[in-house]
Amino acid sequence: FDIGKRFLKRRHVLPMHGATAAGEQPCLRDDERPGRHSTDGHALPGKLAQPRESTPVTEGCRIAARAHEDQVEVSDIRAQLEVGHDGRAARGNRRFVTRRRMPPAIQSLARKTIGSPQRFDGRSVGHQGESGHEEKSYGADGRDGPASFFRYRHAGARGRKSQSAAKCILRVVEYQTTGRFIPDIAGYSLRATQAHGRGLAMRYSIFNLVRQALSGHRNWGPAWRDATPQAAYDVVIIGGGGHGLATAHYLAKIHGITRVAVIEKGWIGSGNAGRNTTIIRSNYLLPGNNPFYEWSMRLWEGLEQDLNYNAMVSQRGVLNLYHSDAQRDAYVRRGNAMRMHAVDAELLDAAAVRRMLPFLDLDNARFPIQGGLLQRRGGTARHDAVVWGFARAASGRGVDIIQNCEVTGFVRQGGRIVGVETTRGEIRASKIGMAVAGNTSRVAQMAGLRLPIESHVLQAFVSEALKPLIPGVVTFGAGHFYVSQSDKGGLVFGGDIDGYNSYAQRGNLATVEDVCEGGVALIPALGRVRMLRSWGGLVDMSMDGSPIIDRTPLEGLYLNGGWCYGGFKATPASGWCFAHLLARDESHELARGYRLDRFATGQLLDEKGVGAQPNLH
């Protein structure tokens, strides 16, 4: 009886203009429930409306609501309304599933902001109440857009000082309207953001894992939404790899821009994001490169917590071997430059290398190993998991991920790029970003641009599974060979690009032979290991070996490309800086050296010092 009484007290009745919020409707199934949290937008302070006097009642509170007569045109929004009450809710975490109709005042607001809907079913579902908080989500299908969700949150006192029923916090969020804002409602805090789907994805945790295990793992939802393209967005990003998805994630999280579409001609991660050797590091020499890649390393270190996804980041160290006095001096210079930028670096002698990696051929007559430059914070990350984690996080914040949607051209209007033509129809956008790696020159050509970029194929290889052998990442200084060992035991290694231009994701046997020769010269034991498979990825080689993150000469079109060998390790910082460029129309401080006009001004970033020959970088 006591439990039932406390439950009835939790059923807050919100009469508005004399109408109650009571009513019975069937609950949604678990797989139909919208997400718990709404995405964040740019909040602007609004005017404090003066509510009429209200008197708290035992089962809730009475709040007078009044909607302004402002007319706005919004095709698809999510509104979150926060209501303070007298704190009579029970303490502790409890689950309440309620069945209620949308309050009439909210229906009126919805019709004003969305227009007369085709179907207003008023279905609702309760979510987990946390310390006196209870949320209800109301579904509504707008005529001009996909399904939207209206949510109001009834916030309790959480066992502390009671909140007054008359407390009004009004915030109006700027939205893409006809110059006006969403109407204020007295007694509510209104926050509207784009909502193409069901909100944030399920949060992964040990408690969630146990709960799913007890249900036989039958209630896991999809990690991200495979969205249908809409007619228009604020930003369209071409390329569903790591850089494109990271850009979408940071646009939504950092800059509050959620009307974003990421379009990919295949499936996400089918390009270079899933074809690399998974190495992450920040051991760069030049001032224009070092701070950027160090910021990327710091983002890697917190990426799994940021995305709530296991990207399998393993900081087990990257060791670059040197084989001559000249190479040692160059590594000393690089190590000092790294330390000047607060990046960890250690110079090892031959004895230290022998203790760390006794299986190396240190006494090779042609390539004796004299030592190495070690960055202990470097390592590897699982490339597929990185793509999936960014996709899940971006989708959870309202970003549309559109697969099997190939760009076939650009839409121009008065000398400005205003959209893209795809195999799934025309998509308009205020800004369009290209992050297509080895296809950069080909996509740019559709817009009439010729870029200082060449495309080459870079091969990678995986051996049969072995017992733990290589603790970190090792690079061969006398030839271009690098190797690490995956969690499954296979050796992952690679070397030089094929020496000719190509858009094919496959290489030739001459490069296979060269890479394997370098591996056996460094580690003779590899001669007895069988190679399981190899593949190729398209790398966009710039003229100075450094990337480009900048606006193009065409207004509305932005470029992220020219990553050469360094694309995967730069994924988080690339997305961070490209999102900054798209949101603010100015280069991020860390990416100011990656301007497109540096090839005209001569301010090049030639890390390797081999000149304007892309295949040598």
C-alpha positions as CSV (number, residue, x, y, z in Angstrom):
1,F,0.0,0.0,0.0
2,D,2.9,2.4,0.9
3,I,4.6,1.7,-2.5
4,G,1.4,2.3,-4.4
5,K,0.8,5.5,-2.5
6,R,4.3,6.8,-3.3
7,F,3.8,5.9,-6.9
8,L,0.6,7.9,-7.1
9,K,2.4,10.9,-5.6
10,R,4.9,10.7,-8.5
11,R,2.2,11.1,-11.1
12,H,2.3,14.9,-11.4
13,V,-0.8,16.5,-12.9
14,L,-0.1,19.6,-14.8
15,P,-3.4,21.4,-15.5
16,M,-2.9,24.1,-18.1
17,H,-5.7,26.6,-18.9
18,G,-8.1,24.4,-17.0
19,A,-7.2,21.3,-18.9
20,T,-5.4,18.3,-17.3
21,A,-2.6,16.1,-18.7
22,A,-4.4,12.9,-17.9
23,G,-5.2,10.3,-20.5
24,E,-4.4,6.8,-21.5
25,Q,-2.4,5.8,-24.5
26,P,-0.5,2.6,-25.2
27,C,3.2,2.7,-24.3
28,L,5.9,2.4,-26.9
29,R,7.9,-0.8,-27.2
30,D,11.5,-0.7,-26.1
31,D,12.7,-0.5,-29.7
32,E,10.5,2.5,-30.4
33,R,11.6,4.6,-27.5
34,P,13.3,7.8,-28.2
35,G,16.6,8.5,-26.5
36,R,16.8,9.9,-23.1
37,H,18.8,13.0,-23.7
38,S,18.5,15.7,-26.3
39,T,21.3,17.2,-28.2
40,D,22.9,20.4,-27.1
41,G,22.4,23.6,-29.1
42,H,23.6,27.2,-28.9
43,A,21.5,28.6,-26.0
44,L,20.7,32.2,-26.0
45,P,19.3,34.0,-23.0
46,G,15.6,34.8,-23.3
47,K,13.2,37.1,-21.6
48,L,11.8,36.0,-18.3
49,A,8.0,35.8,-18.7
50,Q,5.9,36.5,-15.7
51,P,3.7,33.5,-14.8
52,R,0.4,33.8,-13.2
53,E,0.2,32.8,-9.5
54,S,0.1,29.1,-9.0
55,T,-0.6,27.0,-6.0
56,P,1.2,23.7,-5.4
57,V,-1.0,20.7,-4.9
58,T,-0.4,17.4,-3.3
59,E,0.1,15.4,-6.6
60,G,2.1,18.0,-8.4
61,C,1.9,21.6,-9.2
62,R,-0.4,23.9,-11.1
63,I,1.5,26.1,-13.7
64,A,-0.2,28.7,-15.8
65,A,1.2,28.7,-19.3
66,R,0.9,31.3,-21.9
67,A,2.3,31.1,-25.4
68,H,3.3,34.2,-27.3
69,E,1.7,34.7,-30.7
70,D,5.0,34.7,-32.6
71,Q,4.8,32.7,-35.7
72,V,7.9,30.7,-36.7
73,E,8.6,28.2,-39.4
74,V,10.4,25.2,-38.2
75,S,10.3,21.9,-40.1
76,D,11.8,19.6,-37.5
77,I,12.6,20.4,-33.9
78,R,12.9,18.8,-30.5
79,A,11.8,20.8,-27.5
80,Q,12.8,20.1,-24.0
81,L,10.8,21.7,-21.3
82,E,12.0,21.8,-17.7
83,V,9.5,22.4,-15.0
84,G,10.3,23.1,-11.4
85,H,7.9,21.8,-8.7
86,D,7.5,21.6,-5.0
87,G,9.9,18.6,-4.5
88,R,7.4,16.1,-3.2
89,A,8.9,13.4,-5.4
90,A,10.3,10.3,-3.8
91,R,14.0,10.0,-3.4
92,G,16.2,7.4,-5.1
93,N,16.2,5.8,-8.5
94,R,13.0,4.3,-9.6
95,R,11.5,3.4,-13.0
96,F,8.1,4.7,-13.8
97,V,6.2,3.9,-17.0
98,T,3.3,6.2,-17.5
99,R,0.7,6.7,-20.1
100,R,-0.3,10.3,-20.8
101,R,-1.5,12.6,-23.5
102,M,0.5,15.6,-24.5
103,P,-0.7,18.6,-22.5
104,P,-2.9,20.9,-24.6
105,A,-0.6,23.9,-24.2
106,I,2.3,21.8,-25.6
107,Q,0.1,20.6,-28.5
108,S,-0.7,24.3,-29.3
109,L,3.0,25.1,-29.2
110,A,3.8,22.2,-31.5
111,R,1.2,23.3,-34.0
112,K,2.5,26.8,-34.0
113,T,6.1,25.8,-34.5
114,I,5.8,22.8,-36.7
115,G,2.4,23.4,-38.4
116,S,-0.7,21.3,-38.4
117,P,0.7,17.8,-38.2
118,Q,-0.7,14.9,-40.2
119,R,-0.7,12.7,-37.1
120,F,-0.4,13.8,-33.5
121,D,-0.7,10.5,-31.6
122,G,0.4,11.8,-28.2
123,R,2.0,8.5,-27.3
124,S,4.4,8.8,-24.4
125,V,6.9,6.7,-22.5
126,G,8.4,7.2,-19.1
127,H,12.1,6.8,-18.6
128,Q,14.3,6.0,-15.6
129,G,13.8,8.6,-12.9
130,E,17.0,9.7,-11.3
131,S,16.9,11.2,-7.9
132,G,13.5,12.7,-8.3
133,H,13.6,13.3,-12.0
134,E,11.1,11.9,-14.4
135,E,11.0,12.4,-18.2
136,K,8.2,11.9,-20.7
137,S,8.8,11.9,-24.4
138,Y,6.0,12.7,-26.8
139,G,6.2,11.7,-30.5
140,A,4.9,14.0,-33.2
141,D,5.2,13.6,-37.0
142,G,5.5,17.0,-38.7
143,R,4.1,17.5,-42.2
144,D,7.3,19.1,-43.5
145,G,9.9,16.8,-42.0
146,P,10.6,13.4,-40.3
147,A,9.4,12.4,-36.9
148,S,10.1,14.9,-34.1
149,F,9.9,14.5,-30.4
150,F,8.7,16.8,-27.7
151,R,10.0,16.1,-24.3
152,Y,9.4,17.8,-21.0
153,R,11.2,17.0,-17.8
154,H,9.7,17.3,-14.4
155,A,12.6,18.0,-12.1
156,G,12.3,17.2,-8.4
157,A,14.3,18.6,-5.6
158,R,16.6,15.6,-5.4
159,G,16.3,15.5,-1.7
160,R,17.5,19.1,-1.3
161,K,15.8,22.4,-0.9
162,S,12.4,22.4,-2.7
163,Q,12.1,24.3,-6.0
164,S,9.2,26.7,-6.3
165,A,6.4,25.9,-8.7
166,A,6.5,29.5,-9.9
167,K,10.2,29.3,-10.8
168,C,10.6,30.1,-14.5
169,I,13.8,29.8,-16.4
170,L,13.3,30.7,-20.1
171,R,15.9,30.1,-22.7
172,V,15.3,30.4,-26.4
173,V,17.6,28.6,-28.7
174,E,18.4,30.1,-32.1
175,Y,17.1,27.9,-34.9
176,Q,17.0,28.1,-38.6
177,T,13.7,30.0,-38.8
178,T,12.6,33.1,-40.7
179,G,14.5,35.5,-38.5
180,R,12.4,34.7,-35.4
181,F,12.7,32.4,-32.4
182,I,10.6,29.7,-30.9
183,P,7.8,31.1,-28.7
184,D,8.4,31.5,-24.9
185,I,6.1,29.6,-22.5
186,A,5.8,30.9,-19.0
187,G,7.0,28.5,-16.5
188,Y,9.1,26.4,-18.9
189,S,12.7,26.3,-20.2
190,L,12.4,25.7,-23.9
191,R,15.4,24.2,-25.8
192,A,15.0,23.2,-29.4
193,T,17.4,21.3,-31.5
194,Q,17.3,19.4,-34.7
195,A,16.1,15.8,-34.2
196,H,16.1,13.5,-37.1
197,G,16.0,10.4,-35.0
198,R,15.7,9.0,-31.5
199,G,18.3,11.0,-29.6
200,L,21.4,9.7,-28.0
201,A,22.3,6.1,-28.2
202,M,22.3,3.7,-25.3
203,R,25.2,4.5,-23.0
204,Y,27.6,1.6,-22.7
205,S,28.7,0.7,-19.1
206,I,29.3,-2.4,-17.0
207,F,25.9,-2.0,-15.5
208,N,24.2,-1.8,-18.9
209,L,26.2,-4.9,-19.9
210,V,25.0,-6.8,-16.9
211,R,21.4,-5.7,-17.6
212,Q,21.6,-6.8,-21.2
213,A,23.2,-10.1,-20.2
214,L,20.3,-10.8,-17.9
215,S,17.9,-10.3,-20.8
216,G,19.8,-12.6,-23.1
217,H,21.3,-9.7,-25.1
218,R,18.0,-9.3,-26.9
219,N,17.6,-5.5,-26.3
220,W,20.7,-4.1,-27.8
221,G,19.8,-1.3,-30.3
222,P,21.7,-0.3,-33.4
223,A,24.8,1.8,-32.7
224,W,23.9,4.5,-35.2
225,R,21.0,5.3,-37.6
226,D,21.2,4.6,-41.3
227,A,19.4,7.8,-42.2
228,T,17.4,8.8,-45.3
229,P,18.7,12.0,-47.0
230,Q,16.7,15.2,-46.3
231,A,16.3,18.0,-48.8
232,A,18.6,20.4,-47.0
233,Y,21.1,20.7,-44.2
234,D,23.3,23.3,-42.6
235,V,26.4,21.3,-43.4
236,V,27.0,18.3,-45.7
237,I,30.3,16.4,-45.3
238,I,31.4,14.2,-48.2
239,G,33.2,11.1,-46.9
240,G,32.1,8.7,-44.2
241,G,35.6,7.8,-43.0
242,G,37.3,8.8,-39.7
243,H,37.9,12.4,-40.7
244,G,34.3,13.1,-41.9
245,L,32.7,11.4,-39.0
246,A,35.0,13.1,-36.5
247,T,34.1,16.4,-38.1
248,A,30.4,15.7,-37.7
249,H,30.9,14.7,-34.1
250,Y,32.7,17.8,-33.1
251,L,30.3,20.1,-35.1
252,A,27.5,18.7,-33.0
253,K,29.3,18.5,-29.7
254,I,31.5,21.6,-29.7
255,H,29.7,24.0,-31.9
256,G,26.1,22.8,-31.5
257,I,25.5,22.3,-35.2
258,T,23.4,19.2,-35.6
259,R,21.7,19.7,-39.0
260,V,24.6,17.8,-40.5
261,A,24.7,15.0,-43.0
262,V,27.7,12.7,-43.7
263,I,27.4,11.0,-47.1
264,E,29.4,8.0,-48.0
265,K,29.4,6.3,-51.4
266,G,29.8,2.8,-49.8
267,W,29.6,1.9,-46.2
268,I,31.2,4.0,-43.5
269,G,34.9,3.1,-43.0
270,S,35.1,1.3,-46.3
271,G,37.9,3.6,-47.5
272,N,41.2,4.4,-45.9
273,A,39.7,4.5,-42.4
274,G,39.5,0.7,-42.5
275,R,42.6,0.1,-44.6
276,N,45.5,1.6,-42.6
277,T,48.0,0.1,-40.2
278,T,46.4,1.7,-37.1
279,I,49.5,3.6,-35.8
280,I,49.0,6.8,-33.7
281,R,52.0,9.1,-32.8
282,S,53.0,12.7,-32.6
283,N,56.8,12.6,-33.1
284,Y,57.0,15.4,-35.6
285,L,59.7,18.0,-36.2
286,L,58.3,21.1,-37.7
287,P,56.5,23.7,-35.6
288,G,53.5,23.7,-38.0
289,N,53.0,19.9,-37.6
290,N,54.1,19.1,-34.0
291,P,51.4,21.0,-32.1
292,F,48.6,19.7,-34.4
293,Y,49.6,16.0,-34.0
294,E,50.2,16.4,-30.3
295,W,46.7,17.7,-29.9
296,S,45.5,14.7,-31.9
297,M,47.4,12.5,-29.5
298,R,45.8,14.1,-26.5
299,L,42.4,13.6,-28.1
300,W,43.2,10.0,-28.6
301,E,44.0,9.6,-24.9
302,G,40.5,10.7,-24.0
303,L,38.7,9.4,-27.0
304,E,37.1,6.3,-25.5
305,Q,35.5,8.4,-22.6
306,D,34.4,11.1,-25.1
307,L,32.7,8.6,-27.4
308,N,31.6,6.1,-24.8
309,Y,33.1,3.5,-27.1
310,N,36.0,1.1,-26.9
311,A,38.4,2.3,-29.7
312,M,41.1,-0.1,-28.4
313,V,43.6,2.7,-28.0
314,S,46.9,1.1,-26.9
315,Q,49.8,3.4,-26.0
316,R,52.6,0.9,-26.2
317,G,55.2,3.1,-27.7
318,V,56.6,3.9,-31.2
319,L,60.4,3.3,-31.8
320,N,62.1,4.8,-34.8
321,L,65.5,3.1,-35.4
322,Y,68.5,4.9,-36.7
323,H,71.5,3.2,-38.4
324,S,74.0,5.9,-39.0
325,D,75.6,9.0,-37.3
326,A,73.7,11.3,-39.6
327,Q,70.4,9.6,-38.8
328,R,71.2,9.8,-35.1
329,D,71.8,13.6,-35.3
330,A,68.5,14.0,-37.2
331,Y,66.7,12.1,-34.5
332,V,68.4,14.2,-31.8
333,R,67.1,17.3,-33.5
334,R,63.6,15.9,-33.8
335,G,63.6,14.7,-30.2
336,N,64.6,18.2,-28.9
337,A,61.9,19.8,-31.1
338,M,59.4,17.4,-29.6
339,R,60.4,18.3,-26.0
340,M,60.2,22.0,-26.8
341,H,56.5,21.4,-27.6
342,A,56.0,19.3,-24.4
343,V,56.0,16.0,-26.3
344,D,57.6,13.0,-24.8
345,A,60.8,11.8,-26.5
346,E,63.6,9.5,-25.5
347,L,66.9,8.7,-27.4
348,L,67.9,5.1,-26.9
349,D,71.3,3.6,-27.6
350,A,72.0,0.2,-29.1
351,A,72.1,-1.5,-25.7
352,A,68.7,-0.1,-24.7
353,V,67.2,-1.2,-28.0
354,R,68.6,-4.7,-27.5
355,R,67.0,-5.0,-24.1
356,M,63.7,-3.9,-25.4
357,L,63.7,-5.8,-28.7
358,P,66.2,-8.7,-28.6
359,F,64.9,-10.3,-31.8
360,L,66.1,-7.5,-34.0
361,D,69.2,-8.0,-36.2
362,L,71.3,-5.4,-34.4
363,D,74.6,-6.5,-35.9
364,N,73.5,-6.5,-39.5
365,A,76.5,-5.8,-41.7
366,R,74.6,-3.5,-44.0
367,F,72.2,-1.9,-41.6
368,P,73.7,-2.0,-38.0
369,I,71.2,-0.6,-35.5
370,Q,72.8,2.1,-33.4
371,G,69.8,3.2,-31.4
372,G,66.3,4.7,-31.8
373,L,64.0,7.6,-30.9
374,L,61.1,6.4,-28.6
375,Q,57.8,8.0,-28.0
376,R,56.2,6.0,-25.3
377,R,52.8,7.6,-25.7
378,G,52.5,6.5,-29.2
379,G,50.9,3.2,-30.2
380,T,47.9,1.8,-32.1
381,A,44.1,2.1,-32.1
382,R,41.5,-0.2,-33.8
383,H,40.6,1.6,-37.0
384,D,37.1,0.0,-37.4
385,A,36.2,0.8,-33.8
386,V,37.3,4.4,-34.3
387,V,34.9,4.8,-37.2
388,W,32.1,3.1,-35.4
389,G,32.6,5.2,-32.2
390,F,32.5,8.5,-34.1
391,A,29.5,7.4,-36.1
392,R,27.6,6.4,-33.0
393,A,28.5,9.6,-31.1
394,A,27.6,11.8,-34.1
395,S,24.3,9.9,-34.8
396,G,23.4,10.2,-31.1
397,R,23.6,14.0,-31.4
398,G,21.3,14.2,-34.4
399,V,23.7,13.9,-37.3
400,D,22.4,12.0,-40.4
401,I,24.8,9.2,-41.6
402,I,23.8,8.4,-45.2
403,Q,25.5,5.3,-46.7
404,N,25.5,4.2,-50.3
405,C,25.1,7.8,-51.5
406,E,27.8,8.7,-54.1
407,V,28.4,12.3,-55.1
408,T,28.1,12.8,-58.8
409,G,28.3,16.6,-59.0
410,F,27.8,19.9,-57.3
411,V,24.9,22.4,-57.4
412,R,26.0,26.0,-58.2
413,Q,24.0,29.1,-57.6
414,G,25.6,32.5,-58.5
415,G,29.1,31.3,-58.3
416,R,28.5,29.6,-55.0
417,I,28.3,25.8,-54.2
418,V,24.9,25.3,-52.6
419,G,24.5,21.5,-52.7
420,V,25.6,18.2,-54.1
421,E,24.1,15.9,-56.6
422,T,24.1,12.3,-55.5
423,T,22.8,8.9,-56.6
424,R,20.0,9.4,-54.0
425,G,19.0,12.8,-55.1
426,E,20.0,16.4,-54.7
427,I,21.0,17.6,-51.2
428,R,21.3,21.3,-50.5
429,A,23.5,22.8,-47.8
430,S,24.9,26.1,-46.7
431,K,28.4,24.6,-46.4
432,I,29.9,21.5,-47.9
433,G,33.1,19.8,-46.7
434,M,35.2,17.3,-48.6
435,A,37.0,14.6,-46.6
436,V,37.5,11.9,-49.2
437,A,41.2,11.1,-48.8
438,G,42.5,9.5,-52.1
439,N,39.5,10.6,-54.0
440,T,40.0,14.3,-53.2
441,S,41.4,15.3,-56.6
442,R,38.6,13.4,-58.4
443,V,35.7,14.9,-56.3
444,A,37.3,18.4,-56.5
445,Q,37.4,18.1,-60.3
446,M,33.6,17.8,-60.3
447,A,33.6,21.4,-58.9
448,G,36.2,22.5,-61.5
449,L,39.2,22.6,-59.0
450,R,42.7,21.3,-59.6
451,L,44.5,20.7,-56.4
452,P,48.2,20.1,-55.6
453,I,47.5,16.5,-54.7
454,E,48.3,13.2,-56.3
455,S,46.6,9.8,-55.4
456,H,48.8,6.8,-54.8
457,V,48.0,3.3,-53.5
458,L,49.5,2.3,-50.2
459,Q,49.6,-1.4,-49.3
460,A,49.3,-3.0,-45.9
461,F,49.8,-6.6,-44.8
462,V,48.8,-9.0,-42.1
463,S,50.6,-12.2,-41.1
464,E,49.3,-15.3,-39.4
465,A,48.7,-15.1,-35.7
466,L,51.7,-15.4,-33.4
467,K,52.4,-15.5,-29.7
468,P,53.2,-12.0,-28.3
469,L,56.4,-10.9,-30.0
470,I,56.5,-7.1,-30.7
471,P,55.5,-5.0,-27.7
472,G,55.0,-1.7,-29.6
473,V,55.5,-0.2,-33.0
474,V,58.9,-0.5,-34.7
475,T,60.1,1.4,-37.8
476,F,63.1,0.5,-39.9
477,G,65.4,3.5,-40.5
478,A,67.3,2.0,-43.4
479,G,64.2,1.3,-45.4
480,H,60.5,2.2,-45.2
481,F,59.1,-0.6,-43.1
482,Y,56.9,-0.4,-40.0
483,V,55.4,-3.2,-37.9
484,S,53.2,-3.8,-34.9
485,Q,51.3,-6.8,-33.5
486,S,47.5,-6.8,-33.3
487,D,45.4,-8.1,-30.4
488,K,44.6,-11.2,-32.4
489,G,48.4,-12.0,-32.8
490,G,48.9,-11.0,-36.5
491,L,51.8,-8.8,-37.5
492,V,50.5,-5.7,-39.2
493,F,53.1,-4.0,-41.4
494,G,53.6,-1.8,-44.4
495,G,56.1,0.3,-46.3
496,D,56.4,2.6,-49.3
497,I,53.6,3.6,-51.6
498,D,53.5,2.3,-55.1
499,G,55.5,4.7,-57.3
500,Y,52.7,5.5,-59.8
501,N,49.4,7.4,-59.6
502,S,46.4,5.2,-59.2
503,Y,42.8,5.3,-57.9
504,A,42.7,1.4,-57.5
505,Q,42.7,0.0,-54.0
506,R,45.2,-2.7,-54.9
507,G,49.0,-2.7,-55.5
508,N,51.6,-4.6,-57.4
509,L,54.0,-7.4,-56.5
510,A,57.1,-5.2,-56.7
511,T,56.1,-3.3,-53.6
512,V,55.1,-6.5,-51.8
513,E,58.6,-7.8,-52.4
514,D,60.3,-4.5,-51.3
515,V,58.3,-4.4,-48.0
516,C,59.0,-8.0,-47.2
517,E,62.7,-7.6,-47.9
518,G,62.8,-4.7,-45.4
519,G,61.0,-6.7,-42.8
520,V,63.3,-9.7,-43.0
521,A,66.4,-7.4,-42.9
522,L,65.1,-6.0,-39.6
523,I,63.6,-9.1,-38.1
524,P,65.1,-12.3,-39.7
525,A,62.5,-14.5,-37.9
526,L,59.8,-13.0,-40.3
527,G,61.2,-15.2,-43.0
528,R,59.4,-18.1,-41.5
529,V,56.1,-16.3,-41.0
530,R,53.3,-16.7,-43.5
531,M,51.5,-13.7,-44.8
532,L,47.7,-14.0,-44.7
533,R,46.4,-11.1,-46.8
534,S,47.2,-7.7,-48.1
535,W,45.2,-4.7,-49.3
536,G,45.6,-1.2,-50.6
537,G,44.3,2.2,-49.7
538,L,44.3,5.4,-51.6
539,V,46.5,8.1,-50.0
540,D,46.3,11.8,-51.1
541,M,49.9,12.9,-51.4
542,S,50.4,16.7,-51.2
543,M,53.3,18.5,-52.8
544,D,55.0,19.1,-49.4
545,G,53.8,16.1,-47.5
546,S,51.5,18.1,-45.2
547,P,47.7,18.2,-45.2
548,I,45.3,20.9,-46.3
549,I,42.4,22.2,-44.1
550,D,41.1,25.3,-45.6
551,R,38.4,27.0,-47.7
552,T,38.5,26.5,-51.4
553,P,38.3,29.3,-54.0
554,L,34.6,28.4,-54.4
555,E,32.4,29.9,-51.8
556,G,30.6,27.2,-49.7
557,L,33.1,24.5,-50.4
558,Y,35.7,23.4,-47.8
559,L,38.7,21.0,-48.2
560,N,40.2,18.5,-45.8
561,G,42.8,16.4,-47.7
562,G,46.5,15.8,-48.6
563,W,47.2,13.6,-45.5
564,C,49.8,11.4,-47.2
565,Y,50.8,8.7,-44.7
566,G,49.5,10.6,-41.6
567,G,45.7,10.4,-42.0
568,F,44.7,7.9,-39.4
569,K,46.8,9.3,-36.5
570,A,45.4,12.8,-37.2
571,T,41.7,11.7,-37.2
572,P,40.6,13.4,-34.0
573,A,42.5,16.7,-34.5
574,S,41.5,16.7,-38.2
575,G,37.8,16.5,-37.2
576,W,38.3,19.1,-34.5
577,C,40.0,21.7,-36.7
578,F,37.7,21.0,-39.8
579,A,34.6,21.4,-37.6
580,H,36.1,24.7,-36.3
581,L,36.6,25.9,-39.9
582,L,33.1,24.9,-41.0
583,A,31.4,26.5,-38.0
584,R,33.4,29.7,-37.8
585,D,34.8,30.2,-41.3
586,E,38.3,30.7,-39.9
587,S,41.2,28.3,-39.6
588,H,41.8,26.8,-36.2
589,E,45.1,28.0,-34.5
590,L,46.6,24.5,-34.8
591,A,45.8,24.2,-38.5
592,R,46.8,27.7,-39.8
593,G,49.9,26.1,-41.4
594,Y,47.6,23.9,-43.5
595,R,46.2,26.7,-45.7
596,L,45.8,26.0,-49.4
597,D,47.5,29.2,-50.4
598,R,50.9,28.1,-48.9
599,F,51.8,26.6,-52.2
600,A,51.5,30.1,-53.8
601,T,53.2,32.0,-50.9
602,G,56.0,29.5,-50.4
603,Q,55.3,28.8,-46.7
604,L,55.6,25.0,-47.1
605,L,55.7,22.4,-44.4
606,D,58.1,19.8,-45.9
607,E,58.6,17.5,-42.9
608,K,60.8,15.1,-44.8
609,G,62.7,17.7,-46.8
610,V,62.5,16.0,-50.2
611,G,60.9,18.8,-52.2
612,A,57.8,19.1,-54.4
613,Q,57.6,15.4,-55.3
614,P,54.5,13.8,-53.7
615,N,55.6,10.2,-54.1
616,L,58.7,10.8,-52.0
617,H,56.9,12.2,-48.9
